[in-house]
Amino acid sequence: MRDNSHNLHAPAASIRRRQRGFSLTEMIVAVSVAAILTTVAVPAFNGMIANQRAKTFASALYATLSKTRSEALTLNGNVTLQPKAGGWGTGWQMLDPNNNVLDDYTTASNITIAGPAAVTYRSSGRLPVGAAPMFQISTTSGSTVIHQCVSVDLGGRPYMSATPTC
């Protein structure tokens, strides 16, 4: 039989050495590595944030254009989508033939939307001859600028694409 009694009475100093935490040098190295990784990751997040913001507003405009077309068909009359006071970058409103507001959308800051004065759908769901509206949406996050384009064909169907120009 083996005698393990000497392990039961180990000196207190050796127990303390085994239970020590991080040294100051190890902690400084860990914090430095975390800081370097954060510095590398932040620009990538800025691009991702700007891209998502552009897609969000382009999708909202796309959905509103589709809804405007649907309302024109439903009401059997002209329905207009127009910018709020201050331009498309502040938001837009959908108006029925009697200029009653059917839908209202407000955008956030740091977004630029260039578009026509208004988009009017006829009762057929089509646009007037010669009108093919295009909206260029730009968002900025940090030094990153992302563009989205929402355009409408003469049949009234909107399209989205991620291009710097429409």
VEXZAKOL-956089 format. One record per residue (C-alpha): x, y, z. Coordinates in steps of 0.2 Angstrom, whole numbers, padded with zeros to 4 digits, always signed. Example, Ala and Ser with C-alpha at 12.3 -4.5 7.8 and 13.67 -1.06 7.14 Angstrom:
<pts>
+0062-0022+0039+0068-0005+0036
</pts>
This chain:
<pts>
+0000+0000+0000+0006+0017-0004+0008+0031+0009+0000+0047+0003+0000+0056+0019+0014+0068+0014+0002+0076+0001-0011+0080+0015+0002+0091+0024+0009+0101+0009+0016+0118+0014+0005+0133+0013+0017+0142+0001+0016+0129-0013-0003+0130-0012-0003+0149-0014+0008+0147-0029-0004+0136-0038-0019+0147-0035-0011+0163-0042-0021+0174-0055-0014+0183-0070+0002+0193-0068+0002+0212-0072+0012+0208-0088-0001+0195-0094-0015+0207-0091-0006+0221-0101-0003+0209-0116-0022+0203-0115-0028+0221-0115-0016+0226-0129-0022+0211-0140-0040+0216-0137-0037+0234-0142-0028+0229-0158-0042+0218-0163-0055+0231-0159-0045+0244-0170-0046+0232-0184-0064+0228-0182-0072+0245-0181-0069+0250-0199-0078+0234-0205-0093+0238-0193-0094+0256-0200-0096+0248-0218-0108+0236-0212-0119+0249-0203-0119+0260-0218-0124+0246-0230-0138+0240-0218-0145+0258-0217-0145+0260-0236-0154+0244-0238-0166+0248-0225-0171+0264-0232-0171+0258-0250-0182+0243-0244-0194+0256-0236-0195+0266-0251-0198+0251-0262-0212+0245-0251-0220+0262-0251-0219+0263-0270-0227+0246-0271-0241+0251-0259-0244+0267-0269-0246+0257-0284-0258+0245-0275-0268+0260-0268-0270+0267-0285-0277+0251-0292-0288+0249-0276-0295+0267-0276-0296+0267-0295-0288+0284-0295-0272+0293-0296-0261+0291-0280-0246+0302-0277-0230+0298-0267-0221+0315-0263-0207+0320-0252-0210+0329-0235-0205+0347-0233-0186+0347-0233-0185+0333-0247-0185+0315-0249-0171+0313-0235-0183+0319-0222-0197+0306-0227-0212+0305-0239-0231+0304-0239-0243+0295-0250-0258+0305-0255-0275+0299-0262-0284+0309-0276-0291+0321-0263-0274+0324-0256-0278+0314-0240-0263+0306-0232-0263+0287-0234-0246+0284-0228-0232+0294-0219-0214+0289-0217-0200+0298-0208-0182+0294-0211-0167+0295-0199-0152+0307-0200-0137+0304-0210-0146+0299-0226-0147+0307-0243-0161+0303-0255-0161+0311-0272-0177+0309-0282-0191+0317-0293-0203+0330-0286-0216+0317-0285-0222+0300-0291-0240+0298-0297-0248+0281-0301-0263+0281-0312-0278+0271-0309-0271+0257-0320-0256+0256-0308-0245+0263-0322-0235+0279-0322-0238+0293-0334-0229+0292-0351-0211+0298-0350-0210+0296-0331-0197+0284-0325-0192+0289-0308-0176+0285-0300-0170+0287-0282-0152+0287-0276-0150+0284-0258-0134+0287-0249-0129+0284-0231-0113+0288-0222-0106+0279-0207-0088+0285-0202-0079+0287-0218-0089+0274-0227-0103+0280-0240-0115+0267-0247-0127+0269-0261-0143+0261-0266-0154+0264-0281-0173+0262-0282-0180+0264-0299-0198+0262-0306-0202+0256-0324-0216+0263-0334-0227+0248-0329-0226+0255-0311-0215+0241-0304-0201+0247-0293-0183+0239-0293-0169+0240-0280-0150+0239-0284-0134+0242-0275-0126+0254-0287-0118+0271-0284-0128+0278-0299-0145+0275-0305
</pts>
